[in-house]
Amino acid sequence: MSTLSTIGLIFLGGGLGSLSRYGVGRLSLQFYQGKFPVWTIAANFLACLVLGITLFLLKEKMASHEWVKYLVIIGFCGGFSTFSTFSLETVRLVQDGLLTMAILNILISLALGVGILWVLVR
């Protein structure tokens, strides 16, 4: 696979992942507008779910489907998940004196992300 093809797949996947993250955020605002970062947890969970399902379905064929690594795993999941936003929202919860919410955000995010990958990839 050429470098240009690899870059193109990552670019396409990253754009689709970022748009998906934006869509989850917009959709969640219709249901919840509190301080707890529900949409970031949802986006990160869904990105982990997509990653886990992809790895589960292609675990035997990943070498022959290298394009999936660039399009889905690096591009889409990288654009869809958002560690930087998770980190910022956690810091803001602490700054606002909402330490319990900050700790819950960390625990829920880790449990969901690691949990779904543990189930699908092991």
The 8 nearest C-alpha neighbors of each residue, nearest first, counted from 0:
[[1, 4, 2, 5, 66, 65, 3, 6],
 [0, 2, 4, 3, 5, 6, 7, 66],
 [1, 3, 5, 4, 6, 0, 7, 8],
 [2, 4, 6, 1, 5, 7, 0, 8],
 [5, 3, 7, 1, 2, 6, 8, 0],
 [4, 6, 2, 8, 3, 7, 9, 1],
 [5, 7, 3, 9, 4, 8, 10, 2],
 [6, 8, 4, 10, 5, 9, 3, 11],
 [7, 9, 70, 11, 5, 10, 6, 69],
 [10, 8, 74, 70, 12, 69, 6, 7],
 [11, 9, 7, 13, 8, 12, 6, 14],
 [12, 10, 8, 14, 13, 9, 7, 15],
 [13, 11, 75, 74, 70, 15, 9, 14],
 [14, 12, 74, 78, 75, 16, 10, 15],
 [13, 15, 17, 11, 16, 12, 10, 18],
 [14, 16, 18, 12, 13, 17, 75, 19],
 [17, 15, 79, 75, 78, 19, 13, 14],
 [18, 16, 78, 20, 79, 14, 19, 15],
 [17, 19, 21, 15, 20, 16, 22, 14],
 [18, 20, 22, 16, 17, 21, 15, 23],
 [19, 21, 79, 17, 23, 22, 18, 42],
 [20, 22, 18, 24, 19, 23, 25, 17],
 [23, 21, 19, 25, 24, 20, 26, 18],
 [24, 22, 26, 20, 21, 25, 27, 19],
 [25, 23, 21, 38, 27, 22, 26, 20],
 [26, 24, 22, 28, 23, 27, 21, 29],
 [25, 27, 23, 28, 24, 29, 22, 30],
 [26, 28, 24, 29, 30, 25, 38, 23],
 [29, 27, 31, 25, 30, 26, 32, 24],
 [28, 30, 27, 26, 31, 25, 32, 24],
 [29, 31, 27, 28, 32, 26, 25, 33],
 [32, 30, 28, 33, 27, 29, 37, 38],
 [33, 31, 28, 34, 30, 29, 27, 35],
 [34, 32, 35, 31, 36, 37, 28, 30],
 [33, 35, 36, 32, 92, 37, 100, 31],
 [34, 36, 33, 37, 100, 104, 92, 101],
 [37, 35, 39, 38, 34, 40, 88, 104],
 [36, 38, 40, 39, 35, 41, 27, 31],
 [39, 37, 41, 24, 40, 36, 27, 42],
 [40, 38, 42, 41, 37, 36, 43, 85],
 [39, 41, 43, 37, 38, 42, 108, 44],
 [42, 40, 38, 44, 39, 43, 45, 37],
 [43, 41, 39, 45, 44, 40, 20, 80],
 [44, 42, 80, 46, 40, 45, 41, 39],
 [43, 45, 41, 47, 46, 112, 42, 40],
 [44, 46, 48, 42, 47, 43, 41, 49],
 [47, 45, 43, 76, 49, 48, 44, 80],
 [48, 46, 50, 44, 45, 49, 112, 51],
 [47, 49, 45, 51, 46, 50, 52, 44],
 [50, 48, 46, 52, 47, 51, 53, 45],
 [51, 49, 47, 53, 48, 52, 72, 46],
 [50, 52, 48, 54, 116, 119, 53, 49],
 [51, 53, 55, 49, 54, 50, 56, 48],
 [54, 52, 50, 56, 51, 55, 49, 57],
 [53, 55, 51, 58, 57, 52, 56, 50],
 [56, 54, 52, 58, 53, 57, 120, 119],
 [55, 57, 53, 54, 58, 52, 59, 60],
 [56, 58, 60, 54, 61, 59, 55, 53],
 [59, 57, 54, 55, 60, 61, 56, 53],
 [58, 60, 57, 61, 62, 56, 55, 54],
 [59, 61, 57, 63, 62, 58, 64, 56],
 [62, 60, 64, 57, 63, 58, 59, 65],
 [63, 61, 64, 60, 65, 59, 58, 57],
 [62, 64, 61, 60, 65, 66, 59, 57],
 [65, 63, 61, 66, 62, 67, 60, 68],
 [64, 66, 67, 68, 62, 63, 61, 69],
 [65, 67, 69, 68, 64, 70, 8, 5],
 [68, 66, 70, 71, 65, 69, 64, 72],
 [67, 69, 72, 66, 65, 71, 70, 73],
 [68, 70, 73, 9, 66, 67, 8, 74],
 [71, 69, 8, 12, 74, 67, 9, 68],
 [72, 70, 75, 67, 74, 68, 69, 73],
 [71, 73, 68, 76, 74, 69, 50, 75],
 [72, 74, 69, 77, 71, 76, 68, 75],
 [75, 73, 13, 12, 9, 70, 77, 71],
 [74, 76, 12, 16, 13, 71, 78, 77],
 [75, 77, 79, 46, 72, 78, 74, 80],
 [78, 76, 74, 73, 75, 79, 80, 13],
 [77, 79, 16, 13, 17, 75, 76, 80],
 [80, 78, 16, 76, 20, 17, 77, 46],
 [81, 79, 43, 46, 77, 78, 76, 42],
 [80, 82, 83, 84, 85, 43, 79, 39],
 [81, 83, 85, 84, 86, 80, 43, 87],
 [82, 84, 86, 85, 81, 87, 88, 80],
 [85, 83, 87, 86, 81, 82, 88, 39],
 [86, 84, 82, 88, 83, 87, 89, 81],
 [87, 85, 83, 89, 84, 88, 82, 90],
 [88, 86, 84, 90, 89, 85, 91, 83],
 [87, 89, 91, 85, 90, 86, 84, 92],
 [88, 90, 101, 92, 86, 87, 91, 85],
 [91, 89, 87, 93, 88, 92, 94, 86],
 [92, 90, 94, 88, 93, 89, 95, 87],
 [91, 93, 97, 95, 89, 101, 90, 94],
 [92, 94, 98, 96, 90, 97, 91, 95],
 [95, 93, 91, 96, 92, 90, 97, 98],
 [96, 94, 92, 93, 97, 91, 98, 90],
 [95, 97, 93, 94, 98, 92, 91, 99],
 [98, 96, 92, 93, 100, 95, 99, 101],
 [97, 99, 101, 93, 100, 96, 102, 92],
 [98, 100, 102, 101, 97, 103, 93, 104],
 [99, 101, 103, 97, 98, 102, 104, 92],
 [102, 100, 98, 104, 89, 92, 99, 103],
 [101, 103, 105, 99, 104, 100, 106, 98],
 [104, 102, 100, 106, 105, 101, 107, 99],
 [103, 105, 101, 107, 102, 106, 108, 100],
 [106, 104, 102, 108, 103, 107, 109, 101],
 [107, 105, 103, 109, 108, 104, 110, 102],
 [106, 108, 110, 104, 109, 105, 103, 111],
 [109, 107, 105, 111, 106, 110, 40, 104],
 [108, 110, 112, 106, 107, 111, 113, 105],
 [109, 111, 107, 114, 113, 108, 112, 106],
 [112, 110, 114, 108, 109, 113, 115, 107],
 [113, 111, 109, 114, 44, 115, 47, 110],
 [112, 114, 116, 110, 115, 109, 111, 117],
 [115, 113, 117, 111, 110, 112, 116, 118],
 [114, 116, 118, 117, 112, 113, 111, 119],
 [115, 117, 119, 51, 113, 118, 114, 120],
 [118, 116, 114, 115, 120, 121, 119, 113],
 [117, 119, 115, 116, 120, 121, 114, 51],
 [120, 118, 116, 51, 117, 55, 121, 115],
 [121, 119, 116, 117, 55, 118, 51, 54],
 [120, 117, 119, 118, 116, 55, 51, 54]]
